[in-house]
Amino acid sequence: EYDGERYFLDYDRPRSIGKVKDFYGVIPAIVRAYAWIMSLGEEGLRTVAETAVLNNNYLLHKLRKVRGMSAPFASGKRRLEQVRYSFEELSRDTGVHTTDIQRRVADFGGHYWLSHEPWYVPEPVTLEPTESYSKRELDEYAEIIRRIADEAYADPERVRTAPHASTVGRVVDHSYFEDPGKWALTWRGYKRKYAGYFEPH
């Protein structure tokens, strides 16, 4: 609010969600979200929400037919905007893990969302098809997942050694993710920690 002299926050909003976090949250994210909501308006916001739910349930219907894939918490139910799937059966049958599938999806130019750590669902993939995806794109993505699952049963090594056609290779040394002594959370911290490390000797 603006009273003519200064800006301030008006907390007397009974129909709002209230404060974001203890302070004000991540201000740039709040501004972007607010701008997006205001640009859509009430009807537009309702439309994108309905489309996101429709897209998610359409993809769920397609992926339930993929061999070795399940949706443990969506059994017989429609979901809202996302579903956590599991490749536990495929992994048990073929030895191919969800991380292998992730790298194989990159060969098709797609992105594959695993899950937050720790994994409560074994061999997880969390797909969240928002309102921006068309039916054609959802069909294409479902076909990529189906094809990779079929490959895993027919030729597991092809999936395990992926990627084959991507500019991104395999990350072999995972110690950088597990050892806080190797972390560098900012560019300045990275330069300080690894100064001269990559310099020719």
JONOR-V387370 format. One record per residue. N is the residue number from 1. RES is the residue in one small letter. NEAR is the number of other ideal C-beta (glycine too) atoms within 10 Angstrom. Layout:
N&RES&NEAR ; N&RES&NEAR
//
This chain:
1&e&8 ; 2&y&7 ; 3&d&8 ; 4&g&4 ; 5&e&6 ; 6&r&7 ; 7&y&7 ; 8&f&9 ; 9&l&8 ; 10&d&8 ; 11&y&8 ; 12&d&6 ; 13&r&10 ; 14&p&5 ; 15&r&4 ; 16&s&10 ; 17&i&6 ; 18&g&7 ; 19&k&12 ; 20&v&14 ; 21&k&8 ; 22&d&6 ; 23&f&8 ; 24&y&10 ; 25&g&12 ; 26&v&12 ; 27&i&10 ; 28&p&8 ; 29&a&10 ; 30&i&13 ; 31&v&10 ; 32&r&11 ; 33&a&13 ; 34&y&10 ; 35&a&10 ; 36&w&12 ; 37&i&13 ; 38&m&10 ; 39&s&9 ; 40&l&15 ; 41&g&10 ; 42&e&8 ; 43&e&8 ; 44&g&14 ; 45&l&14 ; 46&r&11 ; 47&t&13 ; 48&v&16 ; 49&a&14 ; 50&e&11 ; 51&t&15 ; 52&a&19 ; 53&v&17 ; 54&l&14 ; 55&n&22 ; 56&n&24 ; 57&n&18 ; 58&y&16 ; 59&l&24 ; 60&l&20 ; 61&h&11 ; 62&k&16 ; 63&l&22 ; 64&r&14 ; 65&k&10 ; 66&v&19 ; 67&r&12 ; 68&g&20 ; 69&m&20 ; 70&s&19 ; 71&a&18 ; 72&p&14 ; 73&f&13 ; 74&a&18 ; 75&s&8 ; 76&g&5 ; 77&k&10 ; 78&r&12 ; 79&r&15 ; 80&l&11 ; 81&e&14 ; 82&q&18 ; 83&v&23 ; 84&r&21 ; 85&y&26 ; 86&s&21 ; 87&f&28 ; 88&e&18 ; 89&e&15 ; 90&l&26 ; 91&s&18 ; 92&r&12 ; 93&d&14 ; 94&t&21 ; 95&g&13 ; 96&v&27 ; 97&h&18 ; 98&t&21 ; 99&t&16 ; 100&d&26 ; 101&i&27 ; 102&q&18 ; 103&r&21 ; 104&r&28 ; 105&v&21 ; 106&a&18 ; 107&d&17 ; 108&f&18 ; 109&g&10 ; 110&g&15 ; 111&h&9 ; 112&y&20 ; 113&w&14 ; 114&l&15 ; 115&s&16 ; 116&h&10 ; 117&e&7 ; 118&p&5 ; 119&w&13 ; 120&y&11 ; 121&v&18 ; 122&p&15 ; 123&e&24 ; 124&p&18 ; 125&v&21 ; 126&t&14 ; 127&l&21 ; 128&e&15 ; 129&p&23 ; 130&t&12 ; 131&e&17 ; 132&s&10 ; 133&y&18 ; 134&s&9 ; 135&k&10 ; 136&r&8 ; 137&e&14 ; 138&l&18 ; 139&d&13 ; 140&e&14 ; 141&y&21 ; 142&a&20 ; 143&e&13 ; 144&i&18 ; 145&i&24 ; 146&r&16 ; 147&r&13 ; 148&i&25 ; 149&a&24 ; 150&d&14 ; 151&e&18 ; 152&a&26 ; 153&y&14 ; 154&a&10 ; 155&d&12 ; 156&p&16 ; 157&e&13 ; 158&r&16 ; 159&v&25 ; 160&r&17 ; 161&t&12 ; 162&a&23 ; 163&p&17 ; 164&h&11 ; 165&a&10 ; 166&s&15 ; 167&t&6 ; 168&v&9 ; 169&g&9 ; 170&r&11 ; 171&v&10 ; 172&v&6 ; 173&d&8 ; 174&h&8 ; 175&s&9 ; 176&y&11 ; 177&f&11 ; 178&e&9 ; 179&d&9 ; 180&p&6 ; 181&g&7 ; 182&k&12 ; 183&w&12 ; 184&a&13 ; 185&l&7 ; 186&t&8 ; 187&w&8 ; 188&r&9 ; 189&g&11 ; 190&y&13 ; 191&k&11 ; 192&r&10 ; 193&k&12 ; 194&y&12 ; 195&a&9 ; 196&g&6 ; 197&y&8 ; 198&f&6 ; 199&e&7 ; 200&p&3 ; 201&h&3
//
